[in-house]
Amino acid sequence: MARPHSATAMSENVSPPISIRTLAAGEREAIERFFLEEMDDISLYWRFFRTMTPMTVHAYVAQMRFDNGCVVFGAFYGERLVGVAELSAIPGSEMCAENRPGSLSCAELGIAVSNQLHHKGVGRALLDYLLRHGWSRGLKRIQLSSLHDNRPMLKLAERLGFKPLREESGEVIMQALRPADWPQAMPLQPLSAAADSAVTCTARAANVRCR
């Protein structure tokens, strides 16, 4: 399968060095393989807040969206996909209630990294890339939801400017605000009227799930 054309960023401060680019809908198979082969049961539970099976992973990847406010990024070590980050900014989100068609200012995120590359800087590079993308596209705030026991995720988020908002049923909700001195942004593409009624996103159960 041919790789889609997209901007690629190199991150040389990661060991091993990785590249980051936008993923496309045609790469669902690679994303599913990443979740099943690069992550163990505990990492999947931390990412999705529930026990995952090959069937539920397949179902999740099948309904992932790659447009209309949902963007997916991949971190690569050579040709190997070693990290996936999702950014969702659409109307109807429980955590971003202010979003309206044509006016998207808040987004939710989810992130996962290969077990073999934990504590190597991959998660930080992905999250930093995602934040820069969001701020550059006009977002004012980005939220994430993490299990209270997922201390590595919480510490990483804090280092990149996220502040805790509240705790709910073992989950910690955190938020980052766009820096006041960030350059003029390009607004995110709004949902069409037809897509508006068909798409909902929530980070409560799956740390950004678009269906």
Backbone torsions as a table, in degrees:
resi	resn	phi	psi	omega
1	MET	NA	132.9	-179.6
2	ALA	-72.3	140.1	178.1
3	ARG	-75.3	134.4	179.6
4	PRO	-68.2	150.8	178.7
5	HIS	-76.0	127.4	176.5
6	SER	-162.4	160.3	178.7
7	ALA	-67.0	140.5	-179.7
8	THR	-123.1	133.8	178.0
9	ALA	-112.2	134.3	176.3
10	MET	-94.6	138.1	177.2
11	SER	-121.2	99.1	-176.4
12	GLU	-87.9	-6.5	178.5
13	ASN	-85.9	9.5	178.8
14	VAL	-107.5	143.8	177.3
15	SER	-117.2	109.0	2.5
16	PRO	-79.8	161.7	179.5
17	PRO	-60.0	142.6	-179.6
18	ILE	-128.5	164.3	170.5
19	SER	-117.2	150.1	-178.5
20	ILE	-127.1	133.1	177.2
21	ARG	-150.3	166.3	176.7
22	THR	-71.9	137.8	175.8
23	LEU	-96.2	155.6	-178.5
24	ALA	-116.7	165.1	-178.3
25	ALA	-58.9	-29.4	179.6
26	GLY	-70.6	-3.6	-179.5
27	GLU	-106.1	19.8	179.5
28	ARG	-57.1	-40.8	-178.6
29	GLU	-59.7	-41.5	179.0
30	ALA	-66.8	-37.3	178.9
31	ILE	-66.3	-44.6	178.4
32	GLU	-61.4	-43.0	179.0
33	ARG	-63.1	-37.3	176.8
34	PHE	-59.4	-50.0	-178.4
35	PHE	-61.1	-39.2	-174.3
36	LEU	-83.0	-31.3	-174.2
37	GLU	-103.8	-25.1	-175.5
38	GLU	-100.2	-11.2	-176.4
39	MET	-124.7	143.3	175.7
40	ASP	-92.6	-179.4	-174.8
41	ASP	-62.0	-38.2	-179.0
42	ILE	-67.2	-44.7	179.3
43	SER	-63.1	-38.9	177.0
44	LEU	-64.4	-39.1	178.8
45	TYR	-64.7	-43.1	178.0
46	TRP	-62.9	-34.5	-179.0
47	ARG	-75.9	-42.1	-173.0
48	PHE	-107.5	-3.1	177.1
49	PHE	65.8	20.2	179.0
50	ARG	-162.1	162.1	176.8
51	THR	-68.6	130.8	-178.0
52	MET	-112.3	143.2	174.9
53	THR	-118.7	166.4	175.5
54	PRO	-53.1	-35.0	-179.8
55	MET	-68.4	-43.7	-178.9
56	THR	-72.6	-32.4	174.5
57	VAL	-64.1	-45.0	178.7
58	HIS	-59.6	-43.7	-179.8
59	ALA	-64.1	-40.2	179.4
60	TYR	-62.9	-49.1	-177.9
61	VAL	-64.5	-35.1	-178.5
62	ALA	-62.8	-30.9	-178.0
63	GLN	-100.9	5.7	175.4
64	MET	-62.6	142.3	177.5
65	ARG	-108.6	149.1	-176.6
66	PHE	-125.7	18.2	-179.5
67	ASP	-154.9	-175.4	176.6
68	ASN	51.5	46.4	176.4
69	GLY	97.1	-9.6	176.7
70	CYS	-107.8	123.6	-179.8
71	VAL	-125.9	138.9	179.9
72	VAL	-122.7	131.1	179.9
73	PHE	-115.2	147.1	177.6
74	GLY	-123.6	140.5	173.1
75	ALA	-103.3	131.1	-175.8
76	PHE	-122.1	136.4	167.4
77	TYR	-107.3	99.5	-168.6
78	GLY	67.2	-123.9	177.3
79	GLU	-94.6	-3.1	-174.5
80	ARG	-88.0	125.7	176.8
81	LEU	-77.8	118.5	-174.6
82	VAL	-121.5	2.2	178.0
83	GLY	-163.7	144.0	178.5
84	VAL	-134.6	128.9	177.2
85	ALA	-126.4	137.7	-178.8
86	GLU	-119.9	137.2	177.8
87	LEU	-125.7	123.7	-176.7
88	SER	-123.5	120.8	177.4
89	ALA	-134.3	89.2	-178.7
90	ILE	-139.3	160.7	174.7
91	PRO	-65.3	153.2	175.0
92	GLY	90.7	-1.5	-179.7
93	SER	-75.1	136.4	-179.6
94	GLU	-63.8	-37.8	-177.5
95	MET	-83.7	-15.4	-179.2
96	CYS	-126.7	62.2	-172.9
97	ALA	-65.1	-20.4	-177.7
98	GLU	-76.8	-14.1	-178.9
99	ASN	-64.7	136.3	176.9
100	ARG	-133.4	154.4	174.7
101	PRO	-53.1	126.0	-178.5
102	GLY	86.3	-4.4	-179.6
103	SER	-143.9	86.0	-177.0
104	LEU	-109.2	109.7	-176.6
105	SER	-119.6	-6.8	-176.8
106	CYS	-132.2	147.6	178.5
107	ALA	-142.1	159.5	173.6
108	GLU	-113.6	151.9	-178.5
109	LEU	-131.4	157.7	171.4
110	GLY	-141.5	147.0	-175.3
111	ILE	-147.0	143.5	178.1
112	ALA	-144.5	142.7	-177.8
113	VAL	-132.0	144.5	177.4
114	SER	-52.6	137.2	178.4
115	ASN	-56.2	-34.2	-176.7
116	GLN	-72.8	-12.1	-177.5
117	LEU	-120.6	22.1	173.3
118	HIS	-64.2	145.0	177.3
119	HIS	63.0	26.3	177.5
120	LYS	-111.3	2.0	179.5
121	GLY	94.8	-1.2	-178.3
122	VAL	-67.2	-46.1	179.7
123	GLY	-61.5	-41.9	179.0
124	ARG	-63.9	-43.2	179.7
125	ALA	-63.4	-42.8	178.8
126	LEU	-63.9	-46.4	-177.8
127	LEU	-66.4	-40.0	177.4
128	ASP	-63.6	-41.5	178.3
129	TYR	-62.5	-43.9	179.9
130	LEU	-62.5	-44.1	179.8
131	LEU	-62.8	-45.3	179.8
132	ARG	-61.6	-39.4	177.3
133	HIS	-62.4	-46.9	-178.8
134	GLY	-61.8	-46.3	180.0
135	TRP	-64.6	-39.1	-178.9
136	SER	-68.0	-23.1	179.5
137	ARG	-96.8	10.9	171.8
138	GLY	98.9	2.9	178.0
139	LEU	-68.4	145.6	178.3
140	LYS	-102.4	-26.5	177.8
141	ARG	-150.8	149.4	178.4
142	ILE	-130.7	132.4	-177.6
143	GLN	-116.1	154.7	172.1
144	LEU	-139.5	156.6	176.3
145	SER	-124.1	128.0	-178.2
146	SER	-133.1	145.5	172.9
147	LEU	-63.0	144.0	-177.1
148	HIS	-59.3	-30.8	-178.5
149	ASP	-79.8	-9.9	-177.7
150	ASN	-85.2	70.0	-175.3
151	ARG	-62.0	-39.2	178.2
152	PRO	-58.2	-40.3	179.2
153	MET	-66.6	-43.3	-179.0
154	LEU	-64.1	-41.9	179.6
155	LYS	-66.5	-40.6	178.1
156	LEU	-62.2	-45.1	179.9
157	ALA	-61.0	-41.5	179.1
158	GLU	-62.6	-40.6	-179.8
159	ARG	-64.2	-26.3	-179.1
160	LEU	-100.3	16.2	170.3
161	GLY	99.9	2.9	177.9
162	PHE	-76.9	141.4	177.5
163	LYS	-119.3	140.3	178.9
164	PRO	-67.6	136.4	176.6
165	LEU	-99.9	-48.0	-177.0
166	ARG	-167.2	168.6	174.4
167	GLU	-120.7	138.5	-179.7
168	GLU	-141.1	117.1	173.0
169	SER	49.8	47.4	178.1
170	GLY	83.2	1.8	178.1
171	GLU	-106.9	145.5	174.5
172	VAL	-110.7	122.6	177.4
173	ILE	-96.1	125.1	-178.9
174	MET	-124.5	159.3	-176.5
175	GLN	-143.8	141.2	171.8
176	ALA	-118.1	141.2	179.5
177	LEU	-108.1	144.6	178.8
178	ARG	-62.9	132.4	178.2
179	PRO	-56.8	140.7	-176.8
180	ALA	-62.7	-27.7	-177.4
181	ASP	-95.6	15.0	180.0
182	TRP	-68.1	139.6	-178.3
183	PRO	-59.9	165.1	178.4
184	GLN	-52.4	132.9	-172.8
185	ALA	-102.3	157.9	173.1
186	MET	-97.2	121.2	-176.2
187	PRO	-58.9	146.9	174.7
188	LEU	-67.1	150.4	178.4
189	GLN	-65.4	125.2	-179.1
190	PRO	-75.9	161.9	173.8
191	LEU	-69.9	145.5	171.1
192	SER	-76.7	161.2	-179.6
193	ALA	-61.2	-36.0	-179.0
194	ALA	-68.0	-38.6	-177.6
195	ALA	-77.8	-24.1	-173.9
196	ASP	-55.7	-43.3	-175.8
197	SER	-79.9	-12.0	-173.9
198	ALA	-100.6	-9.2	-172.6
199	VAL	-121.2	131.6	169.6
200	THR	-132.8	149.5	178.3
201	CYS	-132.4	144.1	174.7
202	THR	-148.8	142.5	175.5
203	ALA	-101.8	-2.8	-174.7
204	ARG	-64.3	-43.1	-174.8
205	ALA	-99.6	-29.5	-172.7
206	ALA	-133.6	16.4	174.8
207	ASN	55.2	51.6	-176.0
208	VAL	92.7	100.4	177.3
209	ARG	-130.2	118.6	177.8
210	CYS	-107.0	128.4	179.0
211	ARG	-146.3	NA	NA
